[in-house]
Amino acid sequence: MTIHPRDRLIVALDSDGEAQARRWVERLAGRIGAFKIGKEFFTRFGPEGVARVLQGQRFFLDLKFHDIPNTVAAAVRAALAMRPFMLNVHASGGPAMLQAAAAALAGAQPRPLLIGVTVLTSMDDADLASVGQEGPVEAQVLRLAKLTQRSGLDGVVCSPREITALRRALPAGFKLVVPGVRPVWAAAADQKRMMTPGEAVAAGADYLVVGRPITGAADPAEAARRIVEEMEEATARA
């Protein structure tokens, strides 16, 4: 299924203020594919705050569940009440946890995409080594992505630098959700494995998660338009 460039763009509502998040939603609704709700906002405002701010807008619930299988399965089932179009778990939770999370979606209508988080985009080879994980990063991402696919999930979160290797190794329909994307006119901030939106889409990304280059811009709607335009040009060249 072809994804329209606008629908590929997910904007992160990384805010501890409900009023600020609501302003971003008002400025960006209809211009992007979805919003991302992360731990900061969700911990402060909960499901009720999500509903108040989003007002029915499509969203990705980015809580990265990681616990024993029964607990993760219960959390996934509880999340269905909010009707996200996508949610995620940590792939490093292992096969039993991943399979329990996938099974928890059986019969859900509509069924959200279930995505496994591989290696956080803030981490590099030295960071992996410091926590006792075998690197390099790309090899660990590939191991976890294959595990995620075998466990029945729909895709993974990966950095732009792993897109090409994952596209070679995994089925075409397996979704790649990619943070760490920065247009050339935005600062790198704390992301270590980056690419521009056009490069990421050309390499095979399905969805791009973008935060500060849009929410930190003087005109968030214009910043989003420029990123969608860049993705459209990359798609046209493909």
C-alpha positions in Angstrom: 0.0 0.0 0.0 1.4 3.4 -1.0 1.5 5.9 1.8 1.0 9.6 0.9 4.0 11.7 1.9 1.8 13.8 4.3 0.6 10.6 6.1 4.2 9.5 6.7 4.9 12.5 8.9 4.3 12.0 12.7 4.9 15.0 14.9 6.1 14.5 18.5 4.0 16.4 21.1 7.0 16.5 23.5 5.5 19.0 26.0 4.6 19.1 29.7 2.0 21.7 29.0 -1.5 20.9 27.7 -2.1 24.3 26.3 1.1 24.2 24.3 0.3 20.8 22.9 -3.2 21.9 22.0 -1.7 24.9 20.0 0.5 22.5 18.1 -2.4 20.3 17.3 -4.5 23.2 16.1 -1.7 24.5 13.8 -0.8 21.1 12.4 -4.1 19.2 12.1 -4.8 18.2 8.5 -1.2 19.0 7.5 0.5 15.8 8.9 -0.3 12.1 9.2 -0.4 11.8 13.0 0.8 13.1 16.4 3.1 11.2 18.8 2.2 11.0 22.5 5.2 10.2 24.6 6.0 9.5 28.2 6.3 13.1 29.3 2.9 14.2 28.2 1.2 10.9 29.0 2.6 10.7 32.6 1.4 14.2 33.3 -2.1 14.2 31.7 -3.0 10.5 31.1 -5.6 9.2 28.6 -8.0 12.0 29.5 -5.4 14.7 28.5 -4.7 12.8 25.3 -8.3 12.9 24.4 -8.7 16.6 25.3 -5.7 17.7 23.3 -6.0 15.5 20.2 -9.8 15.8 19.7 -9.9 12.7 17.6 -6.7 13.3 15.6 -4.7 10.2 14.6 -1.8 9.4 17.0 1.1 7.1 17.8 1.2 6.1 21.5 5.0 6.0 22.2 5.2 4.5 25.7 7.7 1.7 24.8 6.3 -1.0 27.1 8.9 -3.3 28.5 8.0 -5.7 31.3 7.1 -9.3 31.9 4.8 -10.7 29.2 1.5 -10.6 31.1 2.0 -7.0 32.2 2.9 -5.9 28.7 -0.1 -7.7 27.2 -2.4 -6.1 29.8 -0.9 -2.6 29.0 -1.5 -3.1 25.3 -5.1 -4.2 25.9 -5.6 -1.1 28.1 -4.1 1.2 25.4 -6.8 0.0 22.9 -9.4 2.1 24.7 -7.5 5.3 23.5 -7.7 4.0 19.8 -4.1 4.8 18.8 -3.2 4.0 15.2 0.2 2.8 16.4 1.8 1.8 19.7 5.2 0.3 20.6 7.1 -2.0 22.9 10.8 -2.6 23.5 12.0 -5.4 21.3 14.7 -6.2 23.9 11.9 -7.6 26.1 12.3 -10.9 24.3 10.1 -13.2 22.2 7.7 -14.2 24.9 6.9 -10.5 25.7 6.7 -9.6 22.0 4.3 -12.5 21.3 2.1 -11.7 24.3 1.9 -8.1 23.1 0.9 -9.2 19.6 -1.7 -11.7 20.9 -3.2 -8.9 23.0 -4.4 -7.2 19.8 -6.3 -10.2 18.5 -9.8 -9.1 17.5 -9.1 -5.4 18.1 -11.2 -3.2 15.8 -9.6 -1.1 14.5 -6.3 -2.9 15.1 -3.4 -0.5 15.6 0.1 -1.2 14.3 2.4 -2.8 16.9 6.0 -1.6 16.6 9.1 -2.9 18.3 11.8 -0.4 19.5 15.2 -1.6 18.5 18.1 0.7 19.7 17.3 4.2 20.8 18.5 6.8 18.3 20.5 8.6 21.1 22.8 5.6 21.4 25.9 4.7 19.5 28.4 1.7 19.6 30.0 3.0 22.8 26.7 3.4 24.5 25.7 -0.2 23.7 29.0 -1.5 25.0 28.5 0.4 28.3 25.3 -1.5 29.0 26.8 -4.9 28.0 25.0 -5.2 24.6 26.9 -6.6 21.6 27.4 -4.1 18.8 27.9 -2.5 16.4 24.5 -0.7 16.5 23.4 -1.9 13.1 23.9 -5.5 14.0 21.9 -5.2 17.2 19.1 -3.4 15.4 19.0 -6.1 12.8 18.9 -8.9 15.4 16.1 -7.2 17.3 14.2 -6.4 14.0 14.3 -10.0 12.9 13.1 -11.1 16.4 10.2 -8.6 16.2 9.1 -9.8 12.8 9.2 -13.4 13.8 7.1 -12.6 16.9 4.2 -11.2 14.8 4.7 -7.5 15.1 4.1 -5.0 12.3 7.4 -3.2 12.2 10.2 -1.6 14.2 11.5 1.8 15.2 15.0 2.3 13.9 17.4 5.1 13.1 17.8 6.3 9.5 21.2 4.7 9.2 19.7 1.2 9.6 16.9 1.6 7.0 18.8 0.1 4.0 20.0 -3.0 5.9 16.5 -3.7 7.3 14.9 -3.3 3.9 17.2 -5.9 2.5 16.6 -8.4 5.4 12.9 -8.1 6.1 9.6 -8.4 4.1 8.5 -5.4 2.1 5.4 -4.9 4.2 7.3 -4.7 7.5 7.0 -1.1 8.7 10.0 1.1 9.5 9.2 4.0 11.8 12.1 6.4 11.9 13.0 9.1 14.4 16.3 10.9 14.3 15.3 12.7 11.1 16.4 16.3 10.7 16.0 18.5 7.6 19.2 20.3 6.7 17.9 23.6 8.2 17.4 22.1 11.7 19.9 21.5 14.5 21.0 17.9 15.3 20.2 18.2 19.1 20.7 14.8 20.9 20.2 12.4 17.9 23.4 10.6 16.9 22.3 8.6 13.9 20.5 11.0 11.5 19.4 11.6 7.9 17.2 14.2 6.2 13.5 13.4 5.5 14.1 13.0 1.8 17.0 10.6 2.3 15.0 8.6 4.8 12.0 8.1 2.5 14.2 7.4 -0.5 16.0 4.7 1.6 12.7 3.0 2.5 11.2 4.6 5.7 7.5 4.2 6.1 6.9 6.8 8.8 9.1 9.7 10.0 8.9 11.0 13.6 9.9 14.6 13.9 9.7 16.9 16.9 11.7 20.0 17.5 12.4 21.0 13.8 8.6 21.5 13.7 7.4 22.2 17.2 10.4 24.5 17.8 9.9 26.4 14.6 8.6 30.0 14.5 5.9 28.6 12.1 5.3 24.9 12.8 2.8 24.6 9.9 5.4 26.0 7.4 8.1 23.7 8.8 5.8 20.7 8.4 4.9 21.8 4.8 8.6 22.0 3.9 9.3 18.5 5.3 6.3 17.0 3.4 7.4 18.8 0.2 10.9 17.2 0.7 9.4 13.8 1.0 7.1 14.3 -2.0 10.2 15.2 -4.1 12.1 12.1 -2.9 9.1 9.9 -3.7 8.8 11.4 -7.2 12.4 10.7 -7.8 12.2 7.1 -6.6 
